[in-house]
């Protein structure tokens, strides 16, 4: 059971780190919380055995890094909307071209 919790802790903390550096960083909270939970479960189940001490510390370190990156991105990144006038002009031009093409078709 200890090894299972440890492996799940590693997998979820690595997933949290990967998600933290991508544009999907807001989703990284879910695997981070799961990694913390698996780390605590591993710590509790191996209380008398110090064999997994370094591995548990690594899981916690990776999870804390993922949480820090995710929180930083949420606080300091602002979503900016670009100039929509050019997009609207392109859509109007595209619409006019498609209407001209439809007018030239003979349907019998």
Chimera marker file (.cmm) of the C-alpha trace (Angstrom):
<marker_set name="trace">
<marker id="1" x="0.000" y="0.000" z="0.000" r="1" g="1" b="0" radius="0.5"/>
<marker id="2" x="2.919" y="2.336" z="0.744" r="1" g="1" b="0" radius="0.5"/>
<marker id="3" x="4.385" y="1.851" z="-2.711" r="1" g="1" b="0" radius="0.5"/>
<marker id="4" x="1.026" y="2.419" z="-4.371" r="1" g="1" b="0" radius="0.5"/>
<marker id="5" x="0.516" y="5.723" z="-2.563" r="1" g="1" b="0" radius="0.5"/>
<marker id="6" x="4.083" y="6.741" z="-3.368" r="1" g="1" b="0" radius="0.5"/>
<marker id="7" x="3.741" y="5.948" z="-7.081" r="1" g="1" b="0" radius="0.5"/>
<marker id="8" x="0.401" y="7.761" z="-7.249" r="1" g="1" b="0" radius="0.5"/>
<marker id="9" x="1.995" y="10.712" z="-5.452" r="1" g="1" b="0" radius="0.5"/>
<marker id="10" x="4.813" y="10.848" z="-8.000" r="1" g="1" b="0" radius="0.5"/>
<marker id="11" x="2.454" y="10.584" z="-10.960" r="1" g="1" b="0" radius="0.5"/>
<marker id="12" x="0.094" y="13.275" z="-9.733" r="1" g="1" b="0" radius="0.5"/>
<marker id="13" x="2.909" y="15.643" z="-8.754" r="1" g="1" b="0" radius="0.5"/>
<marker id="14" x="4.547" y="15.253" z="-12.176" r="1" g="1" b="0" radius="0.5"/>
<marker id="15" x="1.173" y="15.846" z="-13.837" r="1" g="1" b="0" radius="0.5"/>
<marker id="16" x="0.691" y="18.938" z="-11.680" r="1" g="1" b="0" radius="0.5"/>
<marker id="17" x="4.106" y="20.279" z="-12.716" r="1" g="1" b="0" radius="0.5"/>
<marker id="18" x="3.380" y="19.686" z="-16.391" r="1" g="1" b="0" radius="0.5"/>
<marker id="19" x="0.002" y="21.388" z="-16.157" r="1" g="1" b="0" radius="0.5"/>
<marker id="20" x="1.476" y="24.283" z="-14.169" r="1" g="1" b="0" radius="0.5"/>
<marker id="21" x="3.769" y="25.335" z="-17.026" r="1" g="1" b="0" radius="0.5"/>
<marker id="22" x="1.162" y="25.002" z="-19.768" r="1" g="1" b="0" radius="0.5"/>
<marker id="23" x="-1.669" y="27.420" z="-20.511" r="1" g="1" b="0" radius="0.5"/>
<marker id="24" x="-3.962" y="25.013" z="-18.635" r="1" g="1" b="0" radius="0.5"/>
<marker id="25" x="-2.390" y="26.010" z="-15.344" r="1" g="1" b="0" radius="0.5"/>
<marker id="26" x="-5.689" y="26.536" z="-13.534" r="1" g="1" b="0" radius="0.5"/>
<marker id="27" x="-6.356" y="22.801" z="-13.791" r="1" g="1" b="0" radius="0.5"/>
<marker id="28" x="-3.081" y="22.035" z="-11.987" r="1" g="1" b="0" radius="0.5"/>
<marker id="29" x="-4.714" y="22.529" z="-8.586" r="1" g="1" b="0" radius="0.5"/>
<marker id="30" x="-6.547" y="19.209" z="-8.846" r="1" g="1" b="0" radius="0.5"/>
<marker id="31" x="-3.490" y="16.943" z="-9.272" r="1" g="1" b="0" radius="0.5"/>
<marker id="32" x="-1.576" y="19.073" z="-6.760" r="1" g="1" b="0" radius="0.5"/>
<marker id="33" x="-4.144" y="18.422" z="-4.071" r="1" g="1" b="0" radius="0.5"/>
<marker id="34" x="-4.183" y="14.739" z="-4.996" r="1" g="1" b="0" radius="0.5"/>
<marker id="35" x="-0.362" y="14.611" z="-4.789" r="1" g="1" b="0" radius="0.5"/>
<marker id="36" x="-0.438" y="16.210" z="-1.344" r="1" g="1" b="0" radius="0.5"/>
<marker id="37" x="-3.057" y="13.701" z="-0.251" r="1" g="1" b="0" radius="0.5"/>
<marker id="38" x="-1.037" y="10.737" z="-1.551" r="1" g="1" b="0" radius="0.5"/>
<marker id="39" x="2.112" y="12.138" z="0.072" r="1" g="1" b="0" radius="0.5"/>
<marker id="40" x="0.388" y="12.406" z="3.430" r="1" g="1" b="0" radius="0.5"/>
<marker id="41" x="-1.051" y="8.900" z="3.061" r="1" g="1" b="0" radius="0.5"/>
<marker id="42" x="2.413" y="7.543" z="2.277" r="1" g="1" b="0" radius="0.5"/>
<marker id="43" x="3.837" y="9.407" z="5.246" r="1" g="1" b="0" radius="0.5"/>
<marker id="44" x="1.161" y="8.031" z="7.576" r="1" g="1" b="0" radius="0.5"/>
<marker id="45" x="1.435" y="4.437" z="6.351" r="1" g="1" b="0" radius="0.5"/>
<marker id="46" x="5.240" y="4.418" z="6.589" r="1" g="1" b="0" radius="0.5"/>
<marker id="47" x="5.485" y="6.111" z="9.982" r="1" g="1" b="0" radius="0.5"/>
<marker id="48" x="7.670" y="3.418" z="11.514" r="1" g="1" b="0" radius="0.5"/>
<marker id="49" x="9.714" y="2.816" z="8.369" r="1" g="1" b="0" radius="0.5"/>
<marker id="50" x="11.969" y="5.655" z="7.157" r="1" g="1" b="0" radius="0.5"/>
<marker id="51" x="12.713" y="3.918" z="3.861" r="1" g="1" b="0" radius="0.5"/>
<marker id="52" x="10.588" y="6.299" z="1.760" r="1" g="1" b="0" radius="0.5"/>
<marker id="53" x="11.595" y="9.543" z="3.484" r="1" g="1" b="0" radius="0.5"/>
<marker id="54" x="13.469" y="11.099" z="0.527" r="1" g="1" b="0" radius="0.5"/>
<marker id="55" x="10.810" y="10.033" z="-1.964" r="1" g="1" b="0" radius="0.5"/>
<marker id="56" x="8.036" y="11.595" z="0.102" r="1" g="1" b="0" radius="0.5"/>
<marker id="57" x="10.045" y="14.812" z="0.383" r="1" g="1" b="0" radius="0.5"/>
<marker id="58" x="10.479" y="14.861" z="-3.400" r="1" g="1" b="0" radius="0.5"/>
<marker id="59" x="6.727" y="14.443" z="-3.932" r="1" g="1" b="0" radius="0.5"/>
<marker id="60" x="6.053" y="17.337" z="-1.567" r="1" g="1" b="0" radius="0.5"/>
<marker id="61" x="8.734" y="19.493" z="-3.212" r="1" g="1" b="0" radius="0.5"/>
<marker id="62" x="7.363" y="18.945" z="-6.723" r="1" g="1" b="0" radius="0.5"/>
<marker id="63" x="3.830" y="19.601" z="-5.525" r="1" g="1" b="0" radius="0.5"/>
<marker id="64" x="4.824" y="22.831" z="-3.788" r="1" g="1" b="0" radius="0.5"/>
<marker id="65" x="6.632" y="23.969" z="-6.949" r="1" g="1" b="0" radius="0.5"/>
<marker id="66" x="3.527" y="23.231" z="-9.042" r="1" g="1" b="0" radius="0.5"/>
<marker id="67" x="1.275" y="25.077" z="-6.612" r="1" g="1" b="0" radius="0.5"/>
<marker id="68" x="3.635" y="28.055" z="-6.541" r="1" g="1" b="0" radius="0.5"/>
<marker id="69" x="3.811" y="28.269" z="-10.344" r="1" g="1" b="0" radius="0.5"/>
<marker id="70" x="0.063" y="27.927" z="-10.707" r="1" g="1" b="0" radius="0.5"/>
<marker id="71" x="-0.676" y="30.569" z="-8.091" r="1" g="1" b="0" radius="0.5"/>
<marker id="72" x="1.859" y="32.930" z="-9.679" r="1" g="1" b="0" radius="0.5"/>
<marker id="73" x="0.270" y="32.513" z="-13.104" r="1" g="1" b="0" radius="0.5"/>
<marker id="74" x="-3.220" y="33.080" z="-11.723" r="1" g="1" b="0" radius="0.5"/>
<marker id="75" x="-2.223" y="36.263" z="-9.896" r="1" g="1" b="0" radius="0.5"/>
<marker id="76" x="0.115" y="37.937" z="-12.384" r="1" g="1" b="0" radius="0.5"/>
<marker id="77" x="-1.089" y="36.858" z="-15.845" r="1" g="1" b="0" radius="0.5"/>
<marker id="78" x="-3.746" y="39.021" z="-17.407" r="1" g="1" b="0" radius="0.5"/>
<marker id="79" x="-5.807" y="37.964" z="-20.381" r="1" g="1" b="0" radius="0.5"/>
<marker id="80" x="-5.632" y="40.580" z="-23.099" r="1" g="1" b="0" radius="0.5"/>
<marker id="81" x="-8.113" y="40.771" z="-25.926" r="1" g="1" b="0" radius="0.5"/>
<marker id="82" x="-6.508" y="41.798" z="-29.197" r="1" g="1" b="0" radius="0.5"/>
<marker id="83" x="-7.791" y="44.175" z="-31.818" r="1" g="1" b="0" radius="0.5"/>
<marker id="84" x="-11.105" y="42.765" z="-33.002" r="1" g="1" b="0" radius="0.5"/>
<marker id="85" x="-11.659" y="45.320" z="-35.780" r="1" g="1" b="0" radius="0.5"/>
<marker id="86" x="-9.345" y="43.487" z="-38.176" r="1" g="1" b="0" radius="0.5"/>
<marker id="87" x="-11.089" y="40.209" z="-37.439" r="1" g="1" b="0" radius="0.5"/>
<marker id="88" x="-14.498" y="41.760" z="-38.103" r="1" g="1" b="0" radius="0.5"/>
<marker id="89" x="-13.276" y="43.245" z="-41.414" r="1" g="1" b="0" radius="0.5"/>
<marker id="90" x="-11.952" y="39.870" z="-42.524" r="1" g="1" b="0" radius="0.5"/>
<marker id="91" x="-15.252" y="38.209" z="-41.632" r="1" g="1" b="0" radius="0.5"/>
<marker id="92" x="-17.227" y="40.813" z="-43.612" r="1" g="1" b="0" radius="0.5"/>
<marker id="93" x="-14.948" y="40.420" z="-46.633" r="1" g="1" b="0" radius="0.5"/>
<marker id="94" x="-15.256" y="36.655" z="-46.425" r="1" g="1" b="0" radius="0.5"/>
<marker id="95" x="-19.035" y="36.940" z="-46.220" r="1" g="1" b="0" radius="0.5"/>
<marker id="96" x="-19.190" y="39.206" z="-49.281" r="1" g="1" b="0" radius="0.5"/>
<marker id="97" x="-16.959" y="36.840" z="-51.279" r="1" g="1" b="0" radius="0.5"/>
<marker id="98" x="-19.110" y="33.854" z="-50.399" r="1" g="1" b="0" radius="0.5"/>
<marker id="99" x="-22.281" y="35.738" z="-51.427" r="1" g="1" b="0" radius="0.5"/>
<marker id="100" x="-20.693" y="36.606" z="-54.787" r="1" g="1" b="0" radius="0.5"/>
<marker id="101" x="-19.738" y="32.971" z="-55.329" r="1" g="1" b="0" radius="0.5"/>
<marker id="102" x="-23.274" y="31.836" z="-54.511" r="1" g="1" b="0" radius="0.5"/>
<marker id="103" x="-24.782" y="34.347" z="-56.965" r="1" g="1" b="0" radius="0.5"/>
<marker id="104" x="-22.656" y="32.951" z="-59.794" r="1" g="1" b="0" radius="0.5"/>
<marker id="105" x="-23.933" y="29.382" z="-59.343" r="1" g="1" b="0" radius="0.5"/>
<marker id="106" x="-26.808" y="28.224" z="-61.553" r="1" g="1" b="0" radius="0.5"/>
<marker id="107" x="-29.083" y="25.740" z="-59.863" r="1" g="1" b="0" radius="0.5"/>
<marker id="108" x="-31.553" y="23.920" z="-62.109" r="1" g="1" b="0" radius="0.5"/>
<link id1="1" id2="2" r="1" g="1" b="0" radius="0.2"/>
<link id1="2" id2="3" r="1" g="1" b="0" radius="0.2"/>
<link id1="3" id2="4" r="1" g="1" b="0" radius="0.2"/>
<link id1="4" id2="5" r="1" g="1" b="0" radius="0.2"/>
<link id1="5" id2="6" r="1" g="1" b="0" radius="0.2"/>
<link id1="6" id2="7" r="1" g="1" b="0" radius="0.2"/>
<link id1="7" id2="8" r="1" g="1" b="0" radius="0.2"/>
<link id1="8" id2="9" r="1" g="1" b="0" radius="0.2"/>
<link id1="9" id2="10" r="1" g="1" b="0" radius="0.2"/>
<link id1="10" id2="11" r="1" g="1" b="0" radius="0.2"/>
<link id1="11" id2="12" r="1" g="1" b="0" radius="0.2"/>
<link id1="12" id2="13" r="1" g="1" b="0" radius="0.2"/>
<link id1="13" id2="14" r="1" g="1" b="0" radius="0.2"/>
<link id1="14" id2="15" r="1" g="1" b="0" radius="0.2"/>
<link id1="15" id2="16" r="1" g="1" b="0" radius="0.2"/>
<link id1="16" id2="17" r="1" g="1" b="0" radius="0.2"/>
<link id1="17" id2="18" r="1" g="1" b="0" radius="0.2"/>
<link id1="18" id2="19" r="1" g="1" b="0" radius="0.2"/>
<link id1="19" id2="20" r="1" g="1" b="0" radius="0.2"/>
<link id1="20" id2="21" r="1" g="1" b="0" radius="0.2"/>
<link id1="21" id2="22" r="1" g="1" b="0" radius="0.2"/>
<link id1="22" id2="23" r="1" g="1" b="0" radius="0.2"/>
<link id1="23" id2="24" r="1" g="1" b="0" radius="0.2"/>
<link id1="24" id2="25" r="1" g="1" b="0" radius="0.2"/>
<link id1="25" id2="26" r="1" g="1" b="0" radius="0.2"/>
<link id1="26" id2="27" r="1" g="1" b="0" radius="0.2"/>
<link id1="27" id2="28" r="1" g="1" b="0" radius="0.2"/>
<link id1="28" id2="29" r="1" g="1" b="0" radius="0.2"/>
<link id1="29" id2="30" r="1" g="1" b="0" radius="0.2"/>
<link id1="30" id2="31" r="1" g="1" b="0" radius="0.2"/>
<link id1="31" id2="32" r="1" g="1" b="0" radius="0.2"/>
<link id1="32" id2="33" r="1" g="1" b="0" radius="0.2"/>
<link id1="33" id2="34" r="1" g="1" b="0" radius="0.2"/>
<link id1="34" id2="35" r="1" g="1" b="0" radius="0.2"/>
<link id1="35" id2="36" r="1" g="1" b="0" radius="0.2"/>
<link id1="36" id2="37" r="1" g="1" b="0" radius="0.2"/>
<link id1="37" id2="38" r="1" g="1" b="0" radius="0.2"/>
<link id1="38" id2="39" r="1" g="1" b="0" radius="0.2"/>
<link id1="39" id2="40" r="1" g="1" b="0" radius="0.2"/>
<link id1="40" id2="41" r="1" g="1" b="0" radius="0.2"/>
<link id1="41" id2="42" r="1" g="1" b="0" radius="0.2"/>
<link id1="42" id2="43" r="1" g="1" b="0" radius="0.2"/>
<link id1="43" id2="44" r="1" g="1" b="0" radius="0.2"/>
<link id1="44" id2="45" r="1" g="1" b="0" radius="0.2"/>
<link id1="45" id2="46" r="1" g="1" b="0" radius="0.2"/>
<link id1="46" id2="47" r="1" g="1" b="0" radius="0.2"/>
<link id1="47" id2="48" r="1" g="1" b="0" radius="0.2"/>
<link id1="48" id2="49" r="1" g="1" b="0" radius="0.2"/>
<link id1="49" id2="50" r="1" g="1" b="0" radius="0.2"/>
<link id1="50" id2="51" r="1" g="1" b="0" radius="0.2"/>
<link id1="51" id2="52" r="1" g="1" b="0" radius="0.2"/>
<link id1="52" id2="53" r="1" g="1" b="0" radius="0.2"/>
<link id1="53" id2="54" r="1" g="1" b="0" radius="0.2"/>
<link id1="54" id2="55" r="1" g="1" b="0" radius="0.2"/>
<link id1="55" id2="56" r="1" g="1" b="0" radius="0.2"/>
<link id1="56" id2="57" r="1" g="1" b="0" radius="0.2"/>
<link id1="57" id2="58" r="1" g="1" b="0" radius="0.2"/>
<link id1="58" id2="59" r="1" g="1" b="0" radius="0.2"/>
<link id1="59" id2="60" r="1" g="1" b="0" radius="0.2"/>
<link id1="60" id2="61" r="1" g="1" b="0" radius="0.2"/>
<link id1="61" id2="62" r="1" g="1" b="0" radius="0.2"/>
<link id1="62" id2="63" r="1" g="1" b="0" radius="0.2"/>
<link id1="63" id2="64" r="1" g="1" b="0" radius="0.2"/>
<link id1="64" id2="65" r="1" g="1" b="0" radius="0.2"/>
<link id1="65" id2="66" r="1" g="1" b="0" radius="0.2"/>
<link id1="66" id2="67" r="1" g="1" b="0" radius="0.2"/>
<link id1="67" id2="68" r="1" g="1" b="0" radius="0.2"/>
<link id1="68" id2="69" r="1" g="1" b="0" radius="0.2"/>
<link id1="69" id2="70" r="1" g="1" b="0" radius="0.2"/>
<link id1="70" id2="71" r="1" g="1" b="0" radius="0.2"/>
<link id1="71" id2="72" r="1" g="1" b="0" radius="0.2"/>
<link id1="72" id2="73" r="1" g="1" b="0" radius="0.2"/>
<link id1="73" id2="74" r="1" g="1" b="0" radius="0.2"/>
<link id1="74" id2="75" r="1" g="1" b="0" radius="0.2"/>
<link id1="75" id2="76" r="1" g="1" b="0" radius="0.2"/>
<link id1="76" id2="77" r="1" g="1" b="0" radius="0.2"/>
<link id1="77" id2="78" r="1" g="1" b="0" radius="0.2"/>
<link id1="78" id2="79" r="1" g="1" b="0" radius="0.2"/>
<link id1="79" id2="80" r="1" g="1" b="0" radius="0.2"/>
<link id1="80" id2="81" r="1" g="1" b="0" radius="0.2"/>
<link id1="81" id2="82" r="1" g="1" b="0" radius="0.2"/>
<link id1="82" id2="83" r="1" g="1" b="0" radius="0.2"/>
<link id1="83" id2="84" r="1" g="1" b="0" radius="0.2"/>
<link id1="84" id2="85" r="1" g="1" b="0" radius="0.2"/>
<link id1="85" id2="86" r="1" g="1" b="0" radius="0.2"/>
<link id1="86" id2="87" r="1" g="1" b="0" radius="0.2"/>
<link id1="87" id2="88" r="1" g="1" b="0" radius="0.2"/>
<link id1="88" id2="89" r="1" g="1" b="0" radius="0.2"/>
<link id1="89" id2="90" r="1" g="1" b="0" radius="0.2"/>
<link id1="90" id2="91" r="1" g="1" b="0" radius="0.2"/>
<link id1="91" id2="92" r="1" g="1" b="0" radius="0.2"/>
<link id1="92" id2="93" r="1" g="1" b="0" radius="0.2"/>
<link id1="93" id2="94" r="1" g="1" b="0" radius="0.2"/>
<link id1="94" id2="95" r="1" g="1" b="0" radius="0.2"/>
<link id1="95" id2="96" r="1" g="1" b="0" radius="0.2"/>
<link id1="96" id2="97" r="1" g="1" b="0" radius="0.2"/>
<link id1="97" id2="98" r="1" g="1" b="0" radius="0.2"/>
<link id1="98" id2="99" r="1" g="1" b="0" radius="0.2"/>
<link id1="99" id2="100" r="1" g="1" b="0" radius="0.2"/>
<link id1="100" id2="101" r="1" g="1" b="0" radius="0.2"/>
<link id1="101" id2="102" r="1" g="1" b="0" radius="0.2"/>
<link id1="102" id2="103" r="1" g="1" b="0" radius="0.2"/>
<link id1="103" id2="104" r="1" g="1" b="0" radius="0.2"/>
<link id1="104" id2="105" r="1" g="1" b="0" radius="0.2"/>
<link id1="105" id2="106" r="1" g="1" b="0" radius="0.2"/>
<link id1="106" id2="107" r="1" g="1" b="0" radius="0.2"/>
<link id1="107" id2="108" r="1" g="1" b="0" radius="0.2"/>
</marker_set>
